[in-house]
Every structure is written in C-alpha cells, then in structure tokens.
Amino acid sequence: MRFAVISDLHLGDPICSMVNYKTLGPGEKYDDFIEAAGQHNDFLVLLGDTFDFSITDYATAHKVAKAFFIQIQRDRIAKNIIYITGNHDFDMWHTLEQQTNIIYQIERGRPAREFQWSVPGLIDDRSTSQNRGFQLPGVIDLVDPDAPPRVKMFVNNITKGEDGSGAETNFYFAYPNLYFVNDDDCVLFTHGHYFEAYWTMVGEWAIKVAGDDLGIGDDLDLRELVALNFPLCHFGCCGVGQAGPLTGLIRKVRQEVKDKNIKRLEQYLDRLDNELDEMTPYGLFNPKEWGTDMVSRLVRKKIIKKVKSFKYARFSDKFIQKKSVMRRFCNFYDASRVEIGRINEEHDLSLPLPHHVVFGHTHQPIMWGSSDAPKAKVAGGRTVDLFNTGGWLWKEVKDDHGAREFCGAQVLTYQSDKGFVSHSIT
C-alpha cells in the first residue's frame, strides 16, 4: 500500500501555487508536488481547504479545481482521492450530506435521513486485518449495495468533458477524521480548524449556556461537535465567498487589516455609528452628545484594538502552542476517542488510540518525525505528537523586486515497507 497526503491547496484563490489562476495550467509548485508524491499511489489524501469557497464563488473554485484534478489524473498520481474537508470547503461536506441523505433518498421515493455529521474514514494496513485498505465503517449499508460508499458524489465527474470524454475520478469523502493504522502505529488525520476559536465557539457557548438542556452526555462525540458548530462553519465557509459584490470588498478589508491598514474599517465604523444615531429616538437629549455616542466610542475603540492585536492562524508557527489551542485540541482528541470507541464497538475494528495527529489549516509545516514537533498531553496521560502538512499558497506580500514568498508545504508519503516520509516543499 502507498499513499500521499497534502492539504490547503485553496483552489480558486488567485495566490494558489498548484494551478495557474489565469491559464489553468500547472502552477509553479506543481512539479515539486508530483516529484514528492510519486505516481500510481493507491490514494491521494486531501486534508481540507482543497476548494476555496470562502475566497471565491463556486463556479470559479470548481473551474480551477477541474484543471487540477484533470492534471493529476493525466499524471497518474493516484487511483483514488480521499477527501477530508476543512473550513474553506466545509460546504462540500454539507453538499455531500444533502446528496446522500436527502437528494439520493427522495429520488428513490424513500424518506429523507438525518445528516451523519461525522463519518470517519479508515486506512487499515495491519498484516492481520481481513479488511486491508480503505474503509468507511458503517456507511456501505446506508446506500444501495451496488453503489460506492456514500453514493457516487457529483464531483466524481469533475474530470469529464462536456462531450462525455474523459474518465471519472473516484472520490471518497470522510469528515472530520481519517484514521490510519498498521502493526506499529495509529495516526489521526484531520484539517485542524476545530482547534481554532471561531470554528468551535458556537458549541462551546451552547454547552456553557444551555448545559443539560442540549441532551448531550458527559462525553462529546464528533457528531455532536460538528453539528453544534455547523452555523458559523457554514457561514465562514461560503457565506462570504458567495456574496457577490460584498465578497470582493470583504477580501480587500481583510487584507488591509492584515497589513495593519485600518482606515477603511474606521470609516465604516463611523458610518455605522451615524446610522445607529439616526435610528435612535430621542427627545430631551441629543444622542451625539450623551450616552449613545459614549457607548459607541467605547465599542469602536475596543473593536479597533482587537483588530490591531489579532493574530491569524495562517502562516503562524506559534498557533498550535497557544494554551487555548491546545485545550481545544485536547477536546477534539477526546471527541475522537469517543468516536473510536463507538466504531470499535459497532464494527469490531480494534482500532487503538492515535499516537500522532497530522493536520493542516495553518500553512506552517511541521515535518513528520521532527524532534521539534509539538506534543500534547491528552486524557489518560497519553502524549500525542502533532505534525502539519503546510499549504500551497504564495504569501500575500512582495519584496521591492516583486518576488513572492512561498508559505511552505509538506508532502507526506507512506509505503507499507518504508513507513511515513516527509518531503519538504520550499
């Protein structure tokens, strides 16, 4: 068995290095990718943010992704794609849930099913296993026996032409985790956005505020974690990218904030303040001179201060070391432990708890086996090593000569007789 793992292609973002945004030909880093990944892999594992629905519209993202998948099909990179979605392509998972549990059922006159929310994937390379290879435990019985796991996804046709030419690409989707096990090791693969506050805050606050009213037990399962955090994950993925004229403006403001240029943001806050004043009824006092403006100035000051001090996860080598991030990671690992216990009980898999976690999201690679890799203490006193697959974007800065800086990626490869090997792309 052999496979390769990458993440954070961001297909559709103009600063993606894997596909030339204008010509739709291979990008400047594509040859580095295929040299590291090799050909004829059993699987190419994509750990999230493959399509970029947060940055651009659906049509553009699919157009750029089509060029990429046709190219890797021509170059015979892998027989199958295992796709774990991230925060920029979370809507792909939502679409799959719709297709599998609603559309597929209704087309056949069957009642709609509830979303699965979390569907774990498993690559089993144990010498004693009777089901060696890739599995979606418990999923195959949810669809027709002659249909591939999770139904043939519409994206399978992304490599076909309008005239029907070209071959399909076989996609397998799992979310949010892919587990790998061999005779010596167990590894958890995930995108990593659930380690960051925005993508988990709904669930965290819902548990704090509603408590027992949610009907959740002491051990949070990944299904519950994904479902609770659906509102902001869905909005953050596609609510901005599909907003027409608003999309481009938000991208400009975001980049200006990253560059510490907040003039436009301050202007918008002033306009918002004026609109609120106009909406405020008053009689004996003018809100521009009394309480309303006092409050608004305080709020405005706090917003500006927060924006100036905000640290982005992207390109941050300090992200995973933050106490708050480590706490969320431990919570996520614990929810994964509950999931492993459930699938072991239901499917008799004897899957051990992972010793290593590989994630993406930050675009800051942490090489497999590195002595500097962060370690996390999880429940039961277990120590877990964390590694990162980096990303395939040009940083949104240029020097005086117009040269771009690459964020840094890792292609992680596995062969049964060699184990895991990191290939650094700089």
C-alpha positions in Angstrom: 0.0 0.0 0.0 1.2 3.5 -0.7 -0.4 6.9 -0.4 0.4 10.6 -0.3 -1.1 13.3 2.0 -1.3 17.1 1.3 -3.6 19.9 2.4 -4.6 23.5 1.8 -4.5 23.8 -2.0 -7.1 26.6 -1.9 -8.1 26.0 -5.5 -9.8 29.2 -6.7 -7.7 31.6 -4.6 -5.5 33.6 -7.1 -2.5 33.0 -4.8 -2.7 29.2 -5.1 0.7 27.8 -6.3 -0.6 24.5 -7.6 -2.7 25.9 -10.6 -2.0 29.0 -12.7 -5.1 31.1 -12.0 -5.1 32.7 -15.4 -4.1 29.9 -17.8 -5.5 27.0 -15.7 -2.2 25.1 -16.4 0.1 23.7 -13.7 1.2 26.2 -11.2 4.8 26.9 -10.2 4.9 24.3 -7.4 3.0 21.6 -9.2 6.2 19.8 -10.4 7.5 19.8 -6.9 4.3 18.1 -5.7 4.3 15.3 -8.3 8.0 14.6 -7.7 7.4 14.2 -4.0 4.1 12.4 -4.2 5.1 9.9 -7.0 2.8 8.1 -9.3 0.4 5.2 -9.0 -0.5 5.8 -5.4 -3.4 3.8 -4.1 -4.7 7.1 -2.6 -4.1 10.8 -2.6 -5.4 12.2 0.8 -6.5 15.8 0.8 -6.7 17.2 4.3 -9.0 20.1 3.7 -9.2 23.6 2.1 -9.0 21.9 -1.4 -11.7 24.0 -2.9 -11.8 27.6 -1.6 -15.4 28.7 -1.3 -14.5 31.3 1.3 -12.5 33.3 -1.1 -14.2 33.0 -4.4 -17.5 31.9 -6.0 -18.5 28.3 -6.5 -18.1 28.5 -10.3 -14.5 29.8 -10.2 -13.4 27.4 -7.5 -14.8 24.4 -9.5 -13.2 25.6 -12.7 -9.7 25.8 -11.1 -10.2 22.5 -9.3 -11.3 20.8 -12.5 -7.9 21.8 -14.1 -6.0 20.4 -11.1 -7.9 17.1 -11.0 -7.6 16.6 -14.7 -3.8 17.2 -14.5 -3.3 14.7 -11.6 -5.4 12.2 -13.5 -3.2 12.6 -16.6 -0.1 12.2 -14.5 -1.5 9.1 -12.8 -0.8 10.4 -9.3 -3.4 8.2 -7.5 -6.1 5.7 -8.2 -8.5 7.2 -5.6 -8.9 10.5 -3.8 -9.7 10.5 -0.1 -11.1 13.9 0.7 -11.4 15.4 4.2 -12.9 18.9 4.0 -11.7 21.9 6.0 -13.1 25.3 6.9 -12.8 26.8 3.4 -14.5 23.9 1.8 -16.8 22.8 4.6 -19.8 23.4 2.3 -18.6 20.4 0.2 -19.3 18.2 3.2 -22.7 19.8 3.7 -23.4 19.2 0.0 -22.4 15.6 0.3 -24.7 15.2 3.3 -27.5 16.7 1.3 -26.9 14.4 -1.7 -26.5 11.2 0.4 -29.2 11.6 3.0 -31.8 13.9 1.2 -31.5 14.0 -2.6 -30.5 10.4 -3.1 -33.3 9.2 -0.9 -36.0 11.4 -2.3 -35.1 10.4 -5.9 -35.8 6.8 -5.0 -39.1 7.5 -3.2 -37.5 6.9 0.2 -37.8 9.0 3.3 -35.1 11.5 4.0 -32.5 10.6 6.6 -30.8 12.7 9.2 -27.3 14.0 8.5 -24.5 11.8 9.7 -22.4 14.9 10.5 -19.3 12.9 11.3 -18.2 10.0 9.0 -14.8 8.5 9.9 -12.6 7.1 7.3 -10.0 4.3 8.0 -6.9 3.2 6.2 -6.0 -0.2 7.6 -2.6 -1.6 6.8 -2.3 -4.2 9.6 -0.9 -7.5 8.4 -3.6 -9.4 10.4 -6.5 -7.3 9.1 -9.2 -9.0 7.0 -10.2 -5.7 5.5 -6.9 -4.2 4.5 -7.2 -0.9 2.6 -9.7 2.0 2.9 -13.0 1.7 4.7 -15.9 3.9 5.7 -17.1 1.9 8.7 -20.9 1.5 8.8 -21.5 3.6 5.7 -21.8 1.0 3.0 -25.1 -0.4 4.4 -26.6 3.1 4.2 -26.8 3.0 0.4 -27.6 0.5 -2.4 -25.2 -2.5 -2.3 -24.1 -1.8 -5.8 -23.3 1.9 -5.2 -19.9 3.1 -3.9 -19.6 4.2 -0.3 -21.5 7.5 0.4 -23.1 7.3 -3.1 -21.2 8.5 -6.3 -20.6 12.1 -5.5 -21.3 14.7 -8.2 -17.6 15.8 -8.0 -16.6 12.4 -9.4 -17.4 13.9 -12.8 -15.2 16.9 -12.5 -12.6 15.3 -14.8 -15.1 14.6 -17.6 -15.6 16.8 -20.6 -18.9 18.3 -21.8 -19.0 15.8 -24.6 -18.7 12.9 -22.1 -15.0 12.3 -22.8 -12.5 11.7 -20.0 -12.7 9.3 -17.1 -14.3 9.8 -13.8 -12.2 10.3 -10.6 -13.1 8.2 -7.7 -13.6 10.4 -4.6 -14.1 9.0 -1.1 -15.3 11.6 1.5 -14.9 11.4 5.2 -15.2 14.1 7.9 -13.6 15.4 10.0 -11.2 12.5 10.6 -9.3 9.9 8.7 -7.6 7.2 10.9 -4.6 5.2 9.8 -3.4 2.0 11.5 -0.6 -0.5 10.8 1.2 -3.0 13.0 3.2 -0.3 14.7 1.3 2.9 14.7 -2.1 4.7 14.7 -2.4 8.2 13.1 -5.3 10.6 13.1 -5.5 12.9 10.0 -7.8 16.0 10.1 -7.8 19.5 8.8 -7.4 21.2 12.2 -9.9 24.1 12.1 -11.7 22.8 15.2 -8.5 23.8 17.1 -9.3 27.4 16.5 -11.9 29.5 18.4 -14.1 30.7 15.6 -14.9 27.2 14.4 -15.9 25.8 17.8 -17.3 28.9 19.6 -21.0 28.0 18.9 -20.6 24.6 20.5 -18.5 25.9 23.4 -21.0 28.6 24.3 -24.1 26.4 23.7 -22.7 23.9 26.2 -21.9 26.7 28.7 -25.3 28.4 28.4 -27.7 25.6 27.7 -25.9 22.8 29.6 -28.1 19.7 30.2 -30.9 21.1 28.0 -28.9 20.1 25.0 -29.3 16.4 25.9 -25.6 15.7 25.4 -23.8 13.3 27.8 -20.5 13.9 29.5 -18.5 12.6 26.5 -18.9 14.8 23.4 -18.9 12.7 20.2 -17.5 14.2 17.0 -21.0 14.0 15.5 -22.2 16.4 18.2 -19.2 18.6 17.9 -19.7 19.0 14.1 -23.5 19.6 14.5 -23.2 22.1 17.3 -20.7 24.2 15.3 -22.5 24.0 11.9 -23.9 27.6 11.9 -20.6 29.5 11.9 -18.7 26.8 10.0 -21.2 27.0 7.1 -21.3 30.8 7.2 -17.5 31.1 7.4 -17.0 28.7 4.5 -19.4 30.1 1.9 -21.4 33.0 3.4 -18.7 35.5 2.3 -17.4 33.8 -0.8 -20.8 33.7 -2.4 -21.9 37.3 -1.5 -21.3 38.9 -5.0 -20.0 42.5 -4.7 -19.6 42.0 -0.9 -17.1 39.2 -1.4 -14.5 41.4 -3.1 -15.0 44.2 -0.6 -14.5 41.9 2.4 -11.4 40.5 0.8 -10.0 44.0 0.5 -10.8 44.9 4.1 -9.4 41.7 5.4 -6.1 42.2 3.5 -5.9 45.8 4.7 -6.4 44.7 8.3 -3.6 42.1 7.9 -1.4 44.9 6.6 -2.3 47.0 9.6 -4.1 49.5 7.4 -7.5 50.1 9.2 -8.5 53.4 7.6 -11.3 51.8 5.6 -12.5 49.9 8.7 -12.6 53.0 10.8 -14.5 54.8 8.1 -17.1 52.0 8.1 -17.4 52.1 11.9 -18.0 55.8 11.8 -20.8 55.4 9.2 -22.3 52.6 11.3 -22.2 54.9 14.3 -24.0 57.6 12.4 -26.7 55.2 11.2 -27.3 54.0 14.7 -27.6 57.6 15.9 -30.2 58.3 13.2 -32.2 55.2 14.3 -32.2 56.2 18.0 -35.3 58.0 19.2 -34.6 60.9 21.5 -36.4 63.9 23.0 -34.6 65.9 25.7 -31.1 64.9 24.8 -29.1 64.5 21.6 -27.5 61.0 21.4 -24.5 62.5 19.6 -23.7 64.4 22.9 -24.8 61.9 25.5 -24.9 58.2 26.3 -25.2 56.7 22.8 -22.0 58.2 21.5 -20.2 57.4 24.7 -21.0 53.8 24.4 -20.3 53.7 20.6 -16.9 55.3 21.1 -16.0 52.7 23.7 -17.2 49.9 21.5 -15.4 51.3 18.5 -12.2 51.7 20.5 -12.4 48.1 21.6 -13.0 46.8 18.1 -10.0 48.7 16.7 -7.8 47.5 19.5 -8.9 43.9 19.0 -8.4 44.1 15.2 -4.9 45.5 15.6 -3.8 42.8 18.0 -5.5 39.9 16.3 -3.1 37.0 15.3 -4.1 34.9 12.4 -3.7 31.1 12.4 -2.5 31.2 8.8 1.3 31.2 8.5 1.7 31.1 12.3 4.3 28.8 13.8 3.0 29.7 17.3 -0.6 28.8 16.7 -0.6 25.2 18.0 1.5 26.2 21.0 -1.2 28.5 22.4 -2.8 27.3 25.6 -6.3 27.9 24.2 -5.5 26.0 21.0 -4.0 23.1 23.0 -7.2 23.0 25.1 -9.4 22.8 22.0 -7.1 20.2 20.5 -7.4 18.0 23.7 -11.2 18.5 23.5 -11.2 17.4 19.8 -8.9 14.4 20.6 -11.3 13.4 23.4 -14.3 13.6 21.0 -12.2 11.5 18.5 -11.6 9.0 21.3 -15.3 8.6 21.8 -15.8 8.1 18.1 -13.1 5.4 18.0 -14.8 3.7 20.9 -18.1 3.7 19.1 -16.8 2.4 15.8 -14.8 -0.3 17.6 -17.9 -1.4 19.4 -20.1 -1.3 16.3 -17.7 -2.8 13.8 -15.2 -4.8 15.9 -12.2 -3.0 14.4 -9.8 -3.0 17.5 -8.6 0.5 16.4 -6.2 1.8 19.0 -6.0 5.5 20.1 -3.7 7.6 17.8 -0.1 8.4 18.9 0.3 11.0 16.2 -2.0 13.7 14.7 -1.4 15.2 11.3 -3.3 18.4 10.4 -3.2 21.4 8.0 -5.0 24.7 8.4 -2.1 27.0 9.4 0.0 26.5 6.2 3.0 26.2 8.5 4.6 22.7 8.0 5.8 20.6 10.9 7.8 17.7 9.4 6.9 14.1 10.3 9.3 12.8 12.9 10.7 16.2 13.8 12.2 16.4 17.3 10.7 20.0 17.5 7.1 18.7 16.8 4.6 20.0 19.5 3.4 17.4 22.0 0.0 17.4 23.7 -1.0 15.7 26.9 -4.4 14.2 26.5 -6.8 12.3 28.8 -5.2 9.3 30.4 -1.7 10.8 30.4 -1.1 9.9 26.8 1.4 12.1 24.9 0.5 12.8 21.3 2.8 14.3 18.6 1.4 16.8 16.2 2.6 17.3 12.6 1.4 19.7 9.9 1.2 19.4 6.1 1.7 23.1 5.4 0.0 24.8 2.4 0.3 25.7 -1.2 -0.2 29.4 -1.2 2.0 32.3 -2.1 2.1 34.7 0.8 0.2 37.9 0.0 3.4 40.1 0.2 6.1 41.1 -2.3 9.5 42.5 -1.7 10.9 45.5 -3.6 11.7 43.4 -6.6 8.2 41.8 -6.9 9.4 38.4 -5.7 6.8 36.2 -3.9 7.4 34.1 -0.9 6.0 30.5 -0.7 4.4 29.6 2.6 5.9 26.1 2.7 4.3 22.7 2.2 4.9 19.1 3.1 4.0 16.0 1.1 3.7 13.2 3.5 4.1 9.8 1.8 3.5 6.2 3.1 4.6 2.8 1.8 3.9 -0.4 3.7 7.6 -1.4 3.7 9.0 2.1 4.4 6.5 3.8 6.7 6.0 7.6 6.6 8.4 10.0 4.9 8.2 13.9 4.8 9.0 15.7 1.6 9.6 19.4 2.2 8.5 21.9 -0.5 10.0 25.3 -0.1 
